[in-house]
Amino acid sequence: MTLSFLISKQISVTDGRAYIAAQVIGGVLGVVVAHLMFGLPLIQDSTIVRTGLGQYVGEFVATFGLLATILGCLRFRADAVPYAVGLYITSAYWFTSSTSFANPAVTIARGLSDTFAGIQMVDVPMFIVMQLVGAMVATMVFGWLLKGDD
């Protein structure tokens, strides 16, 4: 969403950088807390392989759909964003081959957890590329599709 807001100039580059830093730091802290709760090593190197065209297309679809959900809600019913995002991510976990990371900060965090939700670090860059492409395409398509009557 941060990239979408940067592209559409709804936030400044300075704010975008701060949001990205906060998301990555929050994701890493979330991993540490989850591992602490379950008695695991605080930071792990994931060994879960997530690679290949099917995984990459799944991650594009997951990110595109998440942005479509958020942008549609913002246009027609902003108060529904939290519910819609939760419902979308829950469903996309099941209908995408990638299990719907749909956010670079989440992808980085999941690379630090060698659990069923993890992703090995060597697979992280391509997931992030697909997320950025999905976000850019969704921003363009839904910027056009949801354009107001202003």
N, C-alpha and C positions, 0 to 999 in steps of 0.2 A: 504494500500500500504506500509505503514511503516513496518508492520509485515512481509510482503513479502520480502521487501528489507533487513530486519534483518535476515530472514531465509536464504536468498540467499547470505548473507554477502556482499551486495552492499553498506551498510552503517554500521557504528559502533554502538555499544550499546549506547554510549554517544550521538551520533547524533539522534538515535532513540528516546531516552528519551526526548531530546529537541524538536523533531518534535511532539511527542505525547502531551507534555505540551503546545506547541504553538497551536495545533489543538483544544485542550479542552478549553484553554483560549479564543481562537478566536471564538469558538462556543458559549461560555457563553456571551462574549461581543456582538456577533451578536444577541443573544436573547434580551439582554438589549436594544440594539439600535432599534431593531424591535418593542419591546414593547413601547419604548419611542416614536417612530414615530406614533404609533396607540393609544397612551394615555392609555396604560394598565399598571398594576403594573409591575415593572421592572423584578422581578423574581416571578414566579408562581410555584405551585406544580400541575403538570398535573393530571387530573382525567380521561384521555383517556385510556381505557382498551385495551391493545394489548397483548393478551396471547393465548396460545393454540398451538397445533401441527401445524396447518395450518399457523399461523403467524410465527412460528419458522422456518418451512421449507421455507416459503417465504423469510425470512431474509437470510437464507443460500443461496438460489438461487440468491437473489439480490447481495449479497457480492461476491459470486463465479463469477457471470456474470460481475460485475464491474471490478474485478481483471483480468478476461479473456480479457475484452476490453482493459484495460490499458496495460497488458503484450503483447497482440497481436500488439497493436499500437507501443509500444516501440521496438518490434522486426522488424516490417516492415515499419512503418511510424510514427516516434516519434512526428513529428509536428502535427499530427492529434489527439493527446491525449486530448487536451482541448475540442475539438468539439465532439469527441467520448464519452467522459465522460458525457458531458452535454446531449447528445442525449440518452445515455444509461440510465442515472438516470431519465430523463423525461419519457422515455418509461417504465422503471421498476416501476416507481410510479404507473402506470396503470396495469401492468401485474403481479405484485406480491401482494400477500395477505397482506404483511406487509407494503406496500407503500414505500419500498426500502430506509431504513435508510442507510444501507450498510457501516457504519463507526461508531465506538464507540464514537468518539467525537461528531458526529451529534446526536447520540442517547442520550448522556448525555445532550446536549443542548436542545433537544426536550422534555426532561423530565422536563425542567424548563419553559415550555410554555403550559398553559392550553387552547390551541387553537386546531383546527382540526388537526394540524400537531403534536400534543403532544403525549407523552407516559407516563403513570404513572410510578413513580420511582420503584415501586415493579416489574414492567415488564422489566426494563432496563437490569438487569444482564443477563437474558436468551437471550435477543437480542444480547448483547455483546458476549456471549459465541458462539452463532450461527455465528456471524460475524467473530470471530477468527477462528472457524472451517472452515467456507467458504473460508477465506483468505488462511489458511494453505493448504487446499485441492486444491484450484486453483493454488497456488504457485507450488505445487508438480506436478499437472497434466500439467500445461502449461510450467513449467520448462523442463519437459520431451518432451512435444509436440512441443515446439518452439525452442528446442535446435539447435543451429547453427551448421554449418559445420566446426567449428574451428579446 
